[in-house]
Every structure is written in C-alpha cells, then in structure tokens.
Amino acid sequence: MKLRTATLIVKGAKIGEGITEPCRAVVRVDGADIAVILKELSMPAVAAECFAALLLREWGLNVPEPVLVDMSGVLAFGSVELIYPSLHQKVQYELIPDELKQQVLAHMATIIGQWKQTPLAIAVDEVIGNKDRNIGNLLWDGGEPYFIDHERCFDLVNLPDMNKLVELLKKGNFDVTSILQAAVTAAQALTLGVMQEAEVASAHLDTSGYSDYIKSRMPNLVMLVLNRFPQPQDLLDGTLQ
C-alpha cells in the first residue's frame, strides 16, 4: 500500500458535479504524467480522502487510486481519472422532469442492487461514517462500478444520519433481503489489520482521528448495517446465527 505524491503540471477545466468544484488536471508522479480529478480541500478533508481511499481499496472496494498533489507547497487531493460517467451524468438526472425522477431512481436502484460490490460498499460506508453516497459519486459504464468522494466521512461535515446507498435501494421494486445478508457478511469480514498500513502510507497526514473513529464503530458494525434495513425478527435472528 502506497500513497504516491505528485506535482501539478497543469490544471484544466472544472467538471460539472460536486460542491468542492473538482477539475481535471495533469500531474507528474514517479516520472510519468497522468490525468487526475483534482480537489482543493481543507487538510482534514484531504487526509480523509486519502486515508479512506487507501483503506477501502485494501478492503476490496473499487476506488480509484488516491494521489497527494503538491501545488507549489499546498497539498491537494487527486484521484486517478477513470473514463467513467457517474450515474448522475449517465442519466442526465438534472434534465429529468420532476414527475419522472422517482421512476428513474427506482431503475437505478435495480442496477445498483445487481452490483457485486454494493453490499461491501454499504458496510464500509457505515464504518467510515459516509452519509453522502449519492448518485453523483457512483461511477459506472456498464461494467464494474467505482466509488468516489470521501471527504465528508468521519463526521467532518454534519449530515443527516443515513446510509444513502441503502435508502436508494429501498426505492427499487425488489426484495432487499439478499443484499442485507450480503452486507452483514461483508461487515463481518472487515478487519482492522490493514488500517495500520493505511496509517503508515499516509503518515505525513493527520489521520489519527479517523483511525479512532473506525475503531469505535467496528465492534457494532453488524448492528449498524442491520439498522439501516427493514428488520423482520425472523430475518434478524437468521442473519446473526
């Protein structure tokens, strides 16, 4: 596990989504020029993005490689660019009439419910306190999805307590029982073993509070996941056996 540091070469146009106004950029890392999505954030948010990306990748979630970008002494966050649209972009959600948006969300819920990575994403969002997994940070172009934007995790921003991925799935016309069971299995499989590696990889950033946050949530992670779903008692008992 390694967090690479890059030098900014050129900053390009802003892309359309995100409250942090991300833009495309070219950076030089390990002697090669690569394209990244660049976000100029506060240092706690830069640290959160880097730490979460490193850890989630080790836990098996599809997250683009994080890169720490040196902008003449100011550090920013870079995510190696993937030529994938977000679900928001893919359906041009902002152009959909209001009366049709719920139908579109139900269709997207069906798609997300079929992703093998969805249960794992639900579990890791709970452990890092990600309350903002919206359709703008789910990248998908018909194959494997990728998950981005973690600068608002670890309670850095005061957001309503919800797992947005689960809330979106509830809009679909299908039984979420199998997803719940798989999310619980994913939660049970997460271990703290790789967290020290993530701490070492991002040692020049202050991530100690994020490690403590995860350690405080891990013992109750299964219940945190379960509490996001409808819970018939027979299903609850069967899942915990």
Disulfide bonds with the S-S distance in Angstrom:
none
